[in-house]
Amino acid sequence: MECNVGTVDRTVRIVVGLVLISLVFWGPQTNWGWIGLVPLVTGIVGWCPAYRLMDLDTCRREAG
């Protein structure tokens, strides 16, 4: 599987995912916070299926 999520994008996704998941336990304590699993997993894995569908890529590649 190729990388299509860059370093900054991955960091933002992980932070946003963790913040959303924290809403399940703190704050409004709503189950909608579990939607944070999507950005968290795509940030950890480094690949986003939505980016693939839209032909987007934020991952730097070395010239080879």
Secondary structure as UniProt FT lines:
FT   HELIX           7..25
FT   TURN            27..28
FT   HELIX           31..36
FT   HELIX           37..45
FT   HELIX           49..54
//
